[in-house]
Structures are given as C-alpha cells and as structure tokens.
Amino acid sequence: MLEGIKDFTVMIKNTVEFPECGKDLHKRNILESATKEYLEQCNYNKKNDTSCPIFRIGDIVEWSGQNFSEVAKTVS
C-alpha cells in the first residue's frame, strides 16, 4: 500500500536568523535566484542539483539507511 508513495515529494523550506550577529543576518535554503518554474520541476540530487529543496520520499528513507520496500511493508 505505501509502496506507491515512494515517488511522492516534499519541499523543505527553512529560514535561519542570527539576531545577535545583526538584524539582517539570515539564511534560507531556497536560493534567491530560484524561479517558480525551477521549483516546479527540480528534484534534489546530491551530484547534479544540491540547491533544489524538493525531496523524494523514497530517497529520504533510503538515506536513513532503510530499505523503502521493507519500511512500506512494516508500516502498512
């Protein structure tokens, strides 16, 4: 049942502020140059596209050291 969500994606968006270092010091994971079109079509890739904040569920599970098929069986 959960095997079908392997290719679902999530967008991780964050902003970090450092007020003690100055009110204008902040960082975010989405580049200022990222266009709507880019964000609609990109997928994170550790070799080719490390700036994309869109991640496949299957990749996240695999990166955690788990086998997606086994996790999908366990959860359902």
N, C-alpha and C positions, 0 to 999 in steps of 0.2 A: 504494500500500500504506500509506504513512504518512499519507495524506490523512485517514484515519479517526481519527487521534489529535488532530485539531485541537480538539475539544471536551473532551478529557481535561483534568483539573485537577490542580494540585499545591498543597499547602499549605506555605507558607513560614513557619516558626516560628523566631524567634530571641530571644535574651536577651543584653543587653549589660550588663556590670558595670563600675563605676568604683571599684575598691577604694581608690585613692589619695585619692578625694574623700569617703570614708566607706563603711563596710561595708554600709550599707543603700541605697546609691545604685545602682539598676539600672533598666533599661528593657526592656520587651518589646513586640513588635509586636502581640500579641493583647491587646485591652483586657480589663481585669478584669471588665467588665460583659458580655462576650461569653458567651452561653449555648451549650450544646451544640446546641440547635435552630437558633440563628442560624448557627453554624458549618457545620451540615449543609446549609443552603440558600443561603448567600450566595456571591456571586462578586464579586471586585474590580471596581469601576467607578470610573474617575477623576473622574466627576462626581457619582455618587449613593452610592457605598459605598467610600470610601477606607480604611475600617477593616478590611475583610474580607481575611484572609490567603490566600484561595483564588484562584488564577490559572488561566485557560485557557491551554493550551499554544499555541494559535493566536494569542492576544493577545500572549504573550511574544515569539514570533517576529516578529510584525508590529511591536511596539515596538522591536525591534532594528534595524528598517529593512529587513527582508527580506520577501519575498512567501512566505507559507506554502506555496502550491502549488508554487512553484519549489524551495523547500528540500526539500519532500517528494519531489519527483522526483529531486533531486540525491543524497539520502541513500539512496534505495532501490535 
